[in-house]
Amino acid sequence: MRSSTPQPEEPTSPRPHRGLWLSRIGWAVAALLLVLFLAGLHHRSRLEDANSGMIRMLFVPSVEQGTLVRRGDELARFIRSDCGLMLRSEVPTSYAAVIQALGTGQADVAWIPAFAYVLAHARYGAEARLQVVRSLDLFAIVVTRDGPGEPTSLAGLAGRRIAVPRNLKAELRREVTRRLNRSARGWVEVPVDSDLAAVRQMVESPGRVDAAVSSHVFSGPHDLIGDGRKELEAERPGTLRETRVIDVTEDPVAQLTTTYNGCILTRTDSGVRTLADLNGRSFAFSDETSTSGHIFARALLNRASVHLGHVYFAGGHPNVVQAVLDGKVAGGAAFYSPPGEREVRDHTLVGDARRLIIKRLPDDEARRRLLDEVRIIALTDPIPNDVCCVRKGFPRRTWERFETSLQRFLKTEEGQLAYHDLVAGVAAAPCGDSDFDRFREALRQSGVSATKVLEAEEAKLKKRKAGKGSGS
């Protein structure tokens, strides 16, 4: 008979729940993925540091390409020696080529005009980092009427009333005041708004003031810019003949500026004295994408209701000057900057586009003859100086190394000479995208479609590339 006593069960191992195993596997996978992610970030950082030594830097073809290539190579060699970064300096064929290179990652750093920068930022997210700073040499002059009994020296202004601009630079004001106090005791200051207003009051209100003070920069003998006397000549022909300069400060005062202008050029003997005289006449612009040599110049002419005759694009600022000099056109548009110490030192005399032709001439006599034959009759609104920008995503640490080394380069004598040849500047000031908002508004008001201009340039660039590809 089988016993009914229950038999003891054999001991068994506990079985873990399936969900617990899956949970443990999930945590392990997550941990592994985190390790791989962190390793990837570290590897990327190491690659970034390794690649940060290679920078492709572009300059727009604004002056002779040979000069840009030579000076760009000098900057590249200095930075490599100074901080180890490897630079390759290049000069593409056009603004459009530079903008495209920034967008496709074929350029890291570019020195371009403000016009090209705002397009590169809008289309590809290029980032402004530095703006070119230029320097001009300011003097002050004292002007009197030219006639019998009028003062011919500062001593003759003792006890007289003198119109002085409120916006006269402080250093110039101190120097003029010192000279007048020494030679014209008892003189009386009559405050006015500007250089032009000072000379105008002296000429048109002889009973109120006997002399005028004006800031002054060197310009051609027939230019209608440079000081209040020449500015009034543009509005009131005969001013230069009816007045004379009796005193000029001896030492220039350097003024740093982040803007420049465009200018309208004519031959002195062309019969063109004002913008209105260009109606129906032939005219040369520099390049369709040039801010100073086309866009702002055209805006100036439009405001003056000038309807030009035959118009063509000369393909560069020096070509405009040459076309005006040769009498091929009645007028032309190019860039303008007042002269500084460099222009005095190298005897190019002026800082505008005429210097590109002047520096090729053999002697001072030939250079002054060109200034006598080609004159400036008007300036455009101010334009921001060139911009040093980087492509979107350019490593911040690499940029900081580049900028630090660039600033050291600018502290050397050879660096200053090279930088002036590259971008006509003396310094590089930090800037950001918002610094160009007013410029964007001015472009909109000019009536020139920046997008259409860029598209036209891109079409030309594409055609050139196609021509090279076919062997033409």
C-alpha positions, 0 to 999 in steps of 0.5 A: 500500500502506497504511503500517503505521506507527502514527499519533500520537494527537491530544491530548485534555483530561483528564476529571475523575472524576464523584465528584470533582465531586459532592464539590466540590458537596457542600462548596459546599452545606454551606458555603452552609448554614453561612453561612445558619445563622449568618446566621439565628442573627444575625438571631434575636439581633437580633430578640430584642434588638429584641423585648426592649423589650416585656414583658407583666407580670401581677399577680394580682387580690389587692387592689383592681384600680385600685390594682394598675393604677395602681401597675403603670403606675408601675413600667412607666414607671420601667423604660422611663425607666431602661433602655428596656424597654417594659412593659405591666402588666395585671391578669387576672381570676384566678390561672388566667388568669395561669397560662394566659397564661404557658403561651401566651406572652401573658405574660412576667413574672408576680407570683403566689402560690407556689401559682399558681407551682408549678402554672405551673411543673409545667404550662408550665415557668415559672421562679421568679426573685424572691421578695417580701420583707416586713418586720415590726417586732419589739419585746420585752416584759417580763411579770410576774404581776398580783397583790399584791407582784408587780413593777410595774417593771424595778426590782422585778426586781433579783436576780430570775429571768427566763425569756428565750427562746433564739430571741429576735432578737439585737438585741432580746436586746441591748436587753432586757439593756441595760435590765435591767442598768441598772434590775434589777441582779443579775437572773438569766436562765433560758433557755427555748425560746420566747416561749410557754414563757417566759410559761408557766413564769412563770405555771405555775411561780411559784417558779422565775421571777418574769418573762418576756421575749417578742418582740412585734408589734402585734395587736388587743386580743383577738387570740390572737397577737402575743406569748407572753402572747397565745399562752398565752391561746389555750391557757389562758384567763385568762392575759391577766387574770393577767399584765401588761406592765411594759416594752416596748422603744422602738425596733422591730427590723426583721425581713425574712421570705419567708413569711407565714401564713393566719389564722382570724378570728371576732367577739370576741362570737361565742363562738368561742375555739378552733378546736374551737368552729367545729364545725358553724358557718358559715364563709367561705373567701376563694377556692378557689385562695387558699393562705392563705384556703383551702388552708392554712386548711383543712389547719389545720382538718382537723388540729384535726378541725373539721367546719364547717357551711355553707361558702362562698367569699366571693370575696376576703380583704376580703369574708371580713373583712366577712362576719365583721364583719357576723356572717354567718359564725362564722369566716373564713380570710384572709391574715396578716402582722405589721404593719411601718413602713408600717402604723404610718405609714398608721394601718392598724395591722395587716398582716393582711386586716383592714387592707383594710377598716380603710384605708377607715374614716374615723378611728383610733377606727373602725379600733380599734373594728373590731380590737376586734370582729374577732379572730384566734384561730389562724395556719396554717403558714408560706407562701412569699411571692409569686413573680416568675416568667417564662415558659419561654424568656424571654431571660436578657439581657432579664430581667437588664435588667428586674431591675436596673431593678426593684432601682433602682426599689425604692431610691426612696421612691415605688418602695417605696410602689408596691411595697408596694401591689402585693405588700405587700413591701419587697424582692425576693430571688433564688430558684429552683424548689427553694426551693418543694420544702417548699411542694409537700410541704405542699400534698400533705399538705393533702389539697387537689388543686392540679390539681383546684383549677386545673381548676375555676378554668379552667372558671370562666374559660372560662365567663366568656369564653364569656359575654363572647363571647355579649354577656352 
